[in-house]
Amino acid sequence: MKPPPALGKRSPYLIPGIAIAREEQKTLVVSTANVALQDQIYSKDLPLLKKIIPDLKFTAAFGRGRYVCPRNLTALASTEPTQQDLLAFLDDELTPNNQEEQKRCAKLKGDLDTYKWDGLRDHTDIAIDDDLWRRLSTDKASCLNRNCYYYRECPFFVARREIQEAEVVVANHALVMAAMESEAVLPDPKNLLLVLDEGHHLPDVARDALEMSAEITAPWYRLQLDLFTKLVATCMEQFRPKTIPPLAIPERLNAHCEELYELIASLNNILNLYMPAGQEAEHRFAMGELPDEVLEICQQLAKLTEMLRGLAELFLNDLSEKTGSHDIVRLHRLILQMNRALGMFEAQSKLWRLASLAQSSGAPVTKWTTREEREGQLHLWFHCVGIRVSDQLERLLWRSIPHIIVTSATLRSLNSFSRLQEMSGLKEKAGDRFVALDSPFNHCEQGKIVIPRMRVEPSIDNEEQHIAEMAAFFREQVESKKHLGMLVLFASGRAMQRFLDYVTDLRLMLLVQGDQPRYRLVELHRKRVGNGERSVLVGLQSFAEGLDLKGDLLSQVHIHKIAFPPIDSPVVITEGEWLKSLNRYPFEVQSLPSASFNLIQQVGRLIRSHGCWGEVVIYDKRLLTKNYGKRLLDALPVFPIEQPEVPEGIVKKKEKTKSPRRRRR
């Protein structure tokens, strides 16, 4: 279902969804694209509904990493060395860096203990930087689960238990995919009603969830295998299982690990031949086709790592069942170490199985290797991801859950559902229904599109001049004082940073993505505009999604350029090769629909109600000079178009800095 932007699609599915869920005694699961939108439904939309449905029971299912770990918090909040020593067996950094950090943690612990805080990172006003949160939270591999002293009061597990009693569960697409794969967290699929809000993200989220990457640097891998054999030996000596698995016999395990290491070493030698020596590099295998010798190694690695995964799982299950008669610190240390080993072998097993496949969902699997520098050392990685995930979506969602609604203002691109159908596997022939609703707003009178007469196109070669001109035009708009609330959206973090370099004198007016959590930036923006001050939100494409600012809160949207997919992404390149092999034009099938999705989403931020007004400024002359420009404009609401002149931008010299290499998808 595609409602027009700003129509307010949540109440129309929440109210009947709750009624149907109650009638059929099922759970309504509302899933959205990211944590910010998820929290908006959980913290704002559902509490409003509870005022008219007082007995409504709802909860949220966030990922483990969004919750504080009470065990870690206790250690970091304590001033007593003995209290911190209780957790010394973790081999983690669980001591505060300074007294100020310890006091912050103590305040957080006090709020958690008195139920003023629910343990979610975004639900506290106390500033928590990423480094501190990394130590305050935990992951699956570092969690003791039911063996933990804090299990009953742990915010993560409290929230998970609430799911069983809730009528409405608010989740995100990544969590739903993981839950369906593991058959955990959510109720039985047959007892669900599922709404996938911002559903245009689902194929990409599913692909991200199914992407596998692992470090395979030979010396590092040798160390992991040695640690695992020692870990198994310790378990056999101190916590001997009743039934000894054959692979746990030292001679067999050593031989198994030696065979595995030799394969990894051979793979290292082969992959390094494809990249320049001694430096960071990347190599992608065309059409996902591996050389025969590499494919054979991957197939053998899949078998060998799966056997180690099974062994680690067996020992972990056995350790978890041990009674309290054992040394609890020693037992918990082994459980955590075995849990981490299981996580590693599980990921490796999935990676090599995927690498062994020629196709997934009828399309190639993208396969590439990277060499990255970390702390002066070079590390080798291997990556795999399918370019189509329709089969997985069919298995996990469409075939498993009886009733699903996929909704978004951008389910269509270029006025067609075809891209969504191709990526998701949904088909009208299979009985799936596709509905697009007309907008109730009068866009012609409420707003306009402004396409400034830029001197250059926003290509990489012209980026500096283009941003200089954009900054000059933006400055004019700010100085005109016609708009209190403004939004500036960029296609890349690099471009956003260069733009900020040109408007340093306006920085106090700008609320930039990354400065604070998004909800805090929006709150500050509302407060400023409410006080009659000018305020400008600045961010990337993701920053705009779910942003609902009406009237003077947002009357001018600035869009850096048409956001096409990155041309250097291994996934995009492999998909392009595959499409060409089918005599299809990648730009038409892949790039243009993606750009249309993005542009519709960005433009949709302006008119959110009948009282909204303003203009969308798009700094991209290609909308008027290229053949595809008209098609992109035709997919937008009908606005009048203006083309003002642009003041000349003065290009600033960039300081030469070495940017860190990042793995690209």
C-alpha positions in Angstrom: 0.0 0.0 0.0 1.4 3.4 -1.0 -0.2 6.3 0.7 0.8 9.8 -0.3 3.6 11.4 1.8 2.3 12.9 5.1 -1.1 11.4 4.9 -0.5 9.7 8.2 -0.5 6.0 7.5 0.1 4.8 11.0 -3.3 5.4 12.6 -5.1 3.8 9.6 -3.2 0.6 10.1 -2.8 0.6 13.9 -6.4 1.0 14.9 -7.9 -1.7 12.6 -4.8 -3.8 13.1 -5.4 -3.8 16.9 -9.1 -4.6 16.4 -8.4 -7.5 14.1 -5.6 -8.8 16.4 -8.0 -8.8 19.3 -10.7 -10.5 17.3 -8.4 -13.2 16.0 -6.3 -13.5 19.2 -3.1 -12.7 17.3 -0.2 -10.3 17.9 0.2 -7.2 15.8 3.8 -6.6 14.9 4.6 -3.2 13.4 8.1 -3.1 11.9 9.8 0.0 10.5 13.1 0.7 8.7 15.3 1.9 11.6 15.5 2.5 15.3 14.5 6.2 15.1 11.2 5.5 13.4 10.6 2.5 15.7 11.0 4.6 18.7 8.7 7.2 17.3 5.8 4.7 17.0 6.7 3.2 20.5 7.1 6.5 22.3 4.6 8.7 20.6 2.0 7.0 18.4 1.1 4.1 20.6 0.9 6.2 23.9 -1.6 8.5 22.1 -3.7 5.5 21.1 -3.6 4.2 24.7 -5.6 7.3 25.7 -8.5 6.0 23.7 -7.7 2.3 24.3 -6.7 2.3 28.0 -6.2 -1.5 28.2 -3.8 -1.6 25.2 -0.7 -3.6 25.9 2.3 -2.8 23.7 6.0 -3.1 23.8 9.1 -2.7 21.6 11.7 -5.2 20.4 14.9 -3.4 20.0 18.2 -5.1 19.3 20.4 -6.2 22.2 22.9 -3.4 21.5 20.4 -0.7 22.2 20.0 -1.8 25.9 22.4 -1.3 28.8 23.9 -4.4 30.3 23.2 -4.1 34.1 26.3 -6.3 34.8 28.6 -3.9 32.9 26.8 -0.9 34.3 27.3 -2.1 37.9 31.0 -2.5 37.3 31.4 0.9 35.6 29.4 2.6 38.3 31.2 1.1 41.2 34.0 2.9 43.2 34.8 -0.4 45.0 37.6 -2.4 43.3 36.1 -5.7 44.7 32.9 -4.9 42.9 34.8 -4.5 39.6 36.8 -7.7 40.3 33.6 -9.7 40.2 33.6 -9.2 36.4 37.3 -9.5 35.9 36.8 -12.9 34.1 35.3 -11.1 31.2 38.6 -9.9 29.8 36.7 -6.7 28.9 37.3 -3.0 29.8 34.9 -2.7 32.7 36.5 0.1 34.7 35.6 3.8 34.3 38.2 6.0 32.5 37.8 8.8 35.0 35.8 9.9 38.0 33.4 11.9 35.8 32.6 8.8 33.8 32.1 6.8 37.0 29.6 9.4 38.3 27.7 9.3 35.0 27.4 5.6 35.3 26.3 5.8 38.9 23.6 8.2 37.9 22.5 5.8 35.1 22.5 2.9 37.6 20.4 4.9 40.0 17.9 5.8 37.3 17.7 2.1 36.2 17.3 0.8 39.8 14.4 3.3 40.5 12.7 2.6 37.2 13.3 6.2 35.9 15.1 4.7 33.0 14.2 1.6 31.0 17.8 0.9 29.9 17.4 2.0 26.3 20.2 4.3 25.1 17.9 6.8 23.5 15.7 7.1 26.6 18.0 8.9 28.9 19.1 12.6 28.9 22.5 11.7 30.3 25.1 12.0 27.5 26.6 8.7 26.6 29.4 8.7 24.0 30.0 5.7 21.7 33.1 4.5 23.6 31.2 4.5 26.9 28.2 2.8 25.4 30.3 0.1 23.9 31.3 -0.9 27.4 27.9 -0.4 28.9 26.1 -2.6 26.4 26.9 -6.1 25.3 26.3 -8.5 22.4 25.1 -12.1 22.1 28.6 -13.5 22.3 29.3 -11.7 25.6 26.0 -12.3 27.3 25.6 -14.9 30.0 21.9 -15.1 29.4 20.1 -17.2 32.1 23.4 -17.8 33.9 23.8 -14.1 34.7 23.1 -12.8 38.2 21.2 -9.9 36.6 19.1 -11.9 34.2 15.7 -11.2 35.9 16.2 -7.5 36.0 18.1 -7.1 32.7 16.3 -4.5 30.5 16.8 -6.5 27.4 15.3 -9.7 28.8 12.5 -7.8 30.6 11.6 -6.3 27.2 11.7 -9.8 25.6 9.4 -11.2 28.3 6.9 -8.4 27.7 6.5 -9.5 24.1 4.7 -12.6 25.2 1.9 -10.5 26.8 1.8 -7.6 24.3 -1.0 -7.1 21.8 1.3 -4.8 19.7 5.0 -5.2 19.3 7.1 -2.5 17.6 10.1 -3.9 15.8 12.5 -3.0 13.0 13.0 -4.9 9.7 16.4 -6.2 10.7 15.1 -7.6 13.9 12.1 -9.2 12.2 14.3 -10.9 9.7 16.6 -12.2 12.4 13.6 -13.3 14.5 12.0 -15.3 11.6 15.4 -16.9 10.8 16.0 -18.0 14.4 12.3 -18.7 15.3 12.8 -16.7 18.5 11.9 -13.3 20.0 8.5 -13.0 18.2 5.4 -15.2 18.6 4.8 -18.1 16.1 4.5 -16.6 12.6 1.1 -18.1 12.1 -0.1 -16.0 15.1 1.1 -12.7 13.7 -0.3 -9.8 11.8 2.7 -8.0 10.3 2.9 -4.4 9.1 6.1 -3.4 7.4 6.2 0.4 7.5 8.7 2.2 5.3 8.6 -1.1 3.4 10.7 0.1 0.5 13.7 -0.5 2.7 12.9 -4.2 3.2 14.9 -5.7 0.3 18.0 -3.8 1.3 17.6 -4.6 5.0 17.1 -8.2 4.2 20.2 -8.2 2.0 22.2 -6.5 4.7 21.0 -9.1 7.2 22.1 -11.9 5.0 25.5 -10.4 4.1 28.4 -12.4 5.5 31.9 -11.1 6.2 34.8 -12.5 8.2 38.5 -11.9 8.8 40.7 -14.6 7.3 44.2 -13.3 8.0 46.3 -16.4 8.4 48.2 -15.6 11.6 45.0 -14.3 13.2 43.1 -17.4 12.2 45.9 -19.6 13.6 45.6 -17.8 16.9 41.8 -18.3 17.0 42.1 -22.1 16.3 44.8 -22.4 19.0 42.6 -20.6 21.5 39.7 -22.9 20.7 41.7 -26.1 21.1 42.9 -24.9 24.5 39.4 -24.0 25.4 38.1 -27.4 24.5 41.0 -29.0 26.5 40.0 -26.8 29.5 36.4 -27.9 29.3 37.4 -31.6 29.0 39.6 -31.2 32.1 37.5 -29.1 34.4 33.9 -29.6 33.1 34.0 -32.9 31.3 30.8 -33.6 29.4 29.0 -36.9 30.1 29.2 -37.9 26.4 32.6 -37.0 24.8 32.2 -35.9 21.1 34.7 -37.7 18.8 36.0 -34.4 17.5 36.9 -33.3 21.0 39.6 -35.9 21.3 42.8 -33.9 21.2 44.5 -35.8 18.3 41.4 -35.4 16.1 40.7 -31.8 17.0 44.4 -30.8 16.3 44.4 -32.6 13.0 41.0 -31.0 12.1 42.3 -27.5 13.0 45.6 -28.0 11.1 43.7 -29.0 7.9 41.5 -25.9 8.4 44.5 -23.6 8.8 46.2 -25.0 5.8 43.2 -24.2 3.7 43.0 -20.6 5.1 46.7 -20.1 4.5 46.3 -21.3 0.9 43.3 -19.0 0.4 45.4 -16.1 1.8 48.1 -16.7 -0.7 45.7 -16.9 -3.7 43.6 -13.9 -2.7 46.7 -11.7 -2.1 47.7 -12.4 -5.8 44.6 -10.4 -6.9 45.6 -7.2 -5.0 48.7 -5.0 -5.0 51.1 -6.1 -2.3 51.6 -4.4 1.0 48.7 -2.0 1.0 45.0 -1.6 1.4 43.1 -3.0 -1.5 39.9 -4.6 -2.8 39.2 -7.2 -5.4 35.7 -8.2 -6.6 35.1 -11.4 -8.5 33.2 -10.6 -11.7 29.6 -12.0 -11.7 30.4 -13.6 -8.3 32.3 -16.4 -10.1 35.2 -17.7 -8.1 38.2 -19.5 -9.7 37.9 -23.2 -9.4 40.7 -23.5 -6.8 39.1 -20.8 -4.6 35.6 -22.4 -4.9 37.0 -25.8 -3.9 38.6 -24.3 -0.8 35.4 -22.5 0.1 33.5 -25.8 -0.1 35.9 -27.5 2.2 36.0 -24.6 4.6 32.2 -24.8 4.8 32.3 -28.4 6.0 35.2 -28.0 8.4 33.9 -24.8 10.1 30.4 -26.3 10.4 31.9 -29.2 12.3 33.7 -26.8 14.7 30.4 -24.8 15.1 28.6 -28.0 16.1 31.4 -28.8 18.6 31.3 -25.3 20.2 27.5 -25.5 20.4 27.6 -28.9 22.1 30.1 -27.7 24.7 28.2 -24.4 25.3 24.9 -26.3 25.9 26.7 -28.7 28.3 28.4 -25.8 30.2 25.1 -23.9 30.5 23.5 -27.0 32.3 26.2 -27.3 34.9 25.0 -26.9 38.5 26.1 -24.3 41.1 28.5 -26.8 42.7 31.1 -25.7 40.3 33.4 -22.6 40.6 30.9 -20.0 39.2 33.5 -17.5 38.0 35.5 -20.1 36.2 32.3 -21.6 34.7 31.0 -18.2 33.5 34.4 -17.4 32.0 34.3 -20.6 29.9 30.7 -20.0 28.9 31.5 -16.6 27.5 34.6 -17.8 25.7 32.8 -20.7 24.2 29.9 -18.4 23.2 32.3 -16.2 21.4 33.9 -19.2 19.6 30.5 -20.4 18.6 29.7 -16.9 17.1 32.9 -16.9 15.1 32.4 -20.5 13.7 28.7 -19.8 13.0 29.6 -16.7 10.9 32.4 -18.5 9.1 30.2 -21.5 8.3 27.5 -19.2 6.8 30.1 -17.3 4.9 31.7 -20.3 3.2 28.3 -21.8 2.4 27.3 -18.6 0.7 30.6 -18.4 -1.1 30.0 -21.9 -2.4 26.8 -20.9 -4.1 26.7 -19.8 -7.7 23.3 -18.1 -7.3 20.8 -17.1 -4.7 17.2 -16.1 -5.5 18.0 -16.6 -9.2 20.8 -14.1 -9.2 24.6 -14.1 -8.6 26.1 -13.8 -5.2 28.5 -10.9 -4.9 31.9 -12.0 -3.7 34.9 -9.8 -2.9 38.0 -9.6 -0.7 39.5 -6.6 1.0 42.8 -5.9 2.7 42.6 -3.3 5.4 45.2 -1.7 7.7 44.5 -1.6 11.4 47.1 -0.5 14.0 49.9 -0.8 11.4 48.9 -4.4 10.5 47.3 -5.6 7.3 44.2 -7.8 7.7 42.5 -9.9 5.0 38.7 -10.2 4.8 36.3 -12.1 2.6 32.7 -10.9 1.9 29.6 -12.4 0.3 26.1 -11.1 -0.3 23.3 -12.1 -2.6 22.1 -9.3 -5.0 18.5 -10.7 -4.8 16.8 -11.9 -1.6 13.3 -12.7 -2.9 13.6 -16.4 -2.1 14.6 -15.6 1.5 11.8 -13.1 1.9 9.4 -15.8 0.5 10.6 -18.4 3.0 10.8 -16.1 6.1 7.9 -13.8 5.5 5.5 -14.2 2.6 5.0 -17.9 3.0 5.2 -18.0 6.9 3.0 -15.1 8.0 -0.7 -15.2 6.8 -1.4 -11.5 6.7 1.2 -8.8 5.8 0.8 -5.1 4.9 3.8 -3.4 3.3 3.4 0.4 3.4 5.4 3.4 2.5 5.1 6.7 0.6 7.9 5.5 -1.7 6.9 1.9 -2.6 6.7 3.1 -6.2 9.5 4.6 -8.2 8.9 6.3 -11.6 5.2 5.7 -10.9 5.6 2.0 -11.0 5.7 -0.9 -8.4 8.0 -2.9 -10.8 11.3 -2.3 -8.9 9.6 -3.3 -5.6 8.2 -6.4 -7.1 11.5 -7.5 -8.6 13.4 -6.9 -5.4 10.9 -8.4 -2.9 9.4 -11.2 -4.9 5.8 -9.9 -4.4 3.6 -10.5 -7.5 0.1 -9.7 -8.5 -0.2 -13.1 -10.2 0.5 -14.7 -6.8 -2.5 -12.8 -5.3 -0.5 -9.9 -3.8 -2.4 -6.6 -4.1 -0.8 -3.3 -4.9 -2.6 -0.1 -4.0 -1.6 3.6 -4.5 -3.6 6.3 -2.9 -3.9 9.9 -4.2 -2.7 12.8 -2.1 -5.4 15.0 -0.6 -3.1 18.1 -0.7 -3.0 20.9 -3.3 0.7 20.9 -4.0 0.3 23.5 -6.8 -0.9 26.1 -4.3 0.9 25.0 -1.2 4.5 24.8 -2.6 6.9 24.8 -5.5 10.1 23.2 -6.7 13.1 25.5 -7.1 15.9 24.3 -9.4 18.6 26.9 -9.3 20.5 27.6 -12.6 23.7 25.9 -11.4 26.8 26.4 -13.6 27.9 22.7 -13.3 26.4 19.3 -12.8 27.1 17.7 -9.4 29.7 15.2 -10.7 32.7 14.1 -8.7 35.0 16.3 -10.9 32.8 19.4 -10.3 31.9 18.6 -6.7 33.8 21.5 -5.2 32.4 24.2 -7.5 28.9 22.7 -7.2 29.0 22.8 -3.4 30.4 26.3 -3.4 27.5 27.5 -5.6 25.0 25.5 -3.4 26.4 27.2 -0.3 26.1 30.6 -1.9 22.5 30.1 -2.8 21.7 28.6 0.6 23.3 31.7 2.3 21.0 33.9 0.2 17.9 32.0 1.4 19.0 32.2 5.1 19.7 35.9 4.8 16.2 36.5 3.2 14.6 35.4 6.5 11.6 34.0 4.7 11.8 30.6 6.4 12.2 29.8 10.1 12.5 26.0 9.7 14.8 24.5 7.0 16.2 21.1 6.1 19.3 20.4 4.0 19.8 16.8 2.7 23.0 15.4 1.2 23.8 12.3 -0.9 27.1 11.7 1.0 28.8 12.5 4.3 31.8 13.9 2.3 29.6 16.5 0.5 27.9 17.4 3.7 31.2 18.1 5.5 32.5 20.2 2.6 29.2 22.2 2.6 29.7 22.9 6.3 33.2 24.2 5.6 31.6 26.9 3.4 29.0 28.0 6.0 31.1 28.0 9.2 29.7 31.4 10.2 26.2 29.9 10.2 27.2 26.9 12.2 25.3 27.9 15.4 22.1 27.9 13.4 22.7 24.4 11.9 21.7 21.2 13.7 23.8 18.6 12.0 23.2 14.8 12.0 25.7 13.1 14.3 26.0 16.1 16.7 23.3 14.5 18.9 20.7 11.8 18.6 18.2 12.6 15.9 15.2 13.0 18.3 17.2 15.6 20.3 18.1 17.6 17.2 14.4 17.6 16.2 13.3 18.6 19.7 15.8 21.5 19.7 14.6 22.5 16.2 11.0 22.6 17.3 11.9 24.7 20.3 13.9 27.2 18.3 11.2 27.7 15.6 8.5 27.8 18.4 10.5 30.7 19.9 10.6 32.5 16.5 14.2 31.7 15.8 15.6 30.3 12.6 16.8 26.7 12.6 18.3 24.4 10.0 18.5 20.6 10.2 21.3 19.1 8.1 21.8 15.5 7.4 21.9 12.6 4.9 19.0 10.8 3.2 18.3 8.6 6.2 17.9 11.7 8.4 14.8 12.7 6.5 12.8 9.5 6.8 9.9 9.7 9.2 10.6 13.4 9.8 7.2 15.0 10.4 7.5 18.8 10.7 4.5 20.8 9.7 3.9 24.5 8.9 6.7 26.9 9.9 8.7 24.0 11.4 9.7 23.2 7.9 9.0 25.4 4.9 12.1 25.0 2.8 13.9 21.7 1.9 17.3 21.8 0.2 18.4 18.7 -1.7 22.1 18.5 -2.7 21.6 16.3 -5.8 19.8 13.3 -7.3 21.0 10.4 -5.1 22.0 7.6 -7.4 23.4 4.3 -5.9 27.2 4.4 -5.3 29.0 3.3 -8.5 31.9 1.7 -6.6 29.7 -0.7 -4.5 30.6 -4.4 -5.2 26.9 -5.2 -5.0 25.8 -2.5 -7.5 28.6 -3.5 -9.9 27.8 -7.2 -9.8 24.1 -6.5 -10.3 25.0 -4.3 -13.3 27.0 -7.1 -14.8 24.2 -9.6 -14.3 21.6 -7.2 -15.8 23.8 -6.7 -18.9 24.1 -10.4 -19.3 20.3 -10.5 -19.5 20.3 -7.7 -22.1 18.8 -5.3 -19.5 20.0 -1.7 -19.0 21.3 -1.3 -15.4 20.6 2.4 -15.3 16.9 1.8 -16.1 16.5 -1.2 -13.9 18.8 -0.3 -11.0 20.0 3.3 -10.8 17.0 5.4 -11.9 14.4 3.6 -9.8 16.6 3.9 -6.7 17.1 7.6 -7.4 13.4 8.1 -7.8 12.7 6.4 -4.4 15.2 8.8 -2.7 13.8 11.9 -4.4 10.2 11.1 -3.6 11.2 10.6 0.0 13.1 13.8 0.3 10.5 16.0 -1.5 7.8 14.4 0.7 9.2 16.1 3.8 7.7 19.5 2.8 3.9 19.2 2.5 2.7 17.2 5.6 -0.7 18.8 6.1 -3.2 21.3 4.5 -1.5 24.0 6.5 2.0 23.3 5.1 3.6 25.6 2.6 7.1 26.3 1.2 9.5 25.1 -1.4 11.9 22.3 -2.3 15.3 23.5 -3.6 17.0 20.9 -5.7 20.6 21.8 -6.7 20.7 19.5 -9.8 20.3 20.8 -13.3 20.1 17.3 -14.7 16.4 17.3 -13.8 15.9 19.8 -16.6 18.8 18.8 -19.0 18.7 15.0 -19.0 16.0 12.8 -20.6 15.5 11.0 -17.3 15.0 14.3 -15.4 11.4 14.6 -16.6 10.6 11.1 -15.5 12.0 11.8 -12.1 9.9 15.0 -11.9 6.8 13.3 -13.2 7.0 10.8 -10.2 6.8 13.7 -7.8 3.7 15.6 -6.6 2.8 18.3 -9.2 4.5 21.5 -8.1 5.2 24.7 -10.1 8.9 24.9 -11.0 11.1 28.0 -10.7 14.7 28.5 -12.0 16.4 31.4 -10.2 19.9 32.6 -10.9 22.7 31.4 -8.5 25.4 33.8 -7.1 28.9 32.8 -8.0 30.4 30.5 -5.4 34.0 31.0 -4.4 35.8 27.7 -4.3 37.8 27.0 -1.1 41.0 25.0 -1.2 40.7 21.7 0.5 43.3 20.6 3.1 44.9 17.3 2.0 44.0 14.6 4.5 44.2 10.9 4.2 40.7 9.5 4.6 40.3 6.1 6.1 39.4 3.3 3.7 36.0 1.9 4.3 34.5 -1.3 3.1 31.8 -0.6 0.5 28.8 -2.7 -0.2 
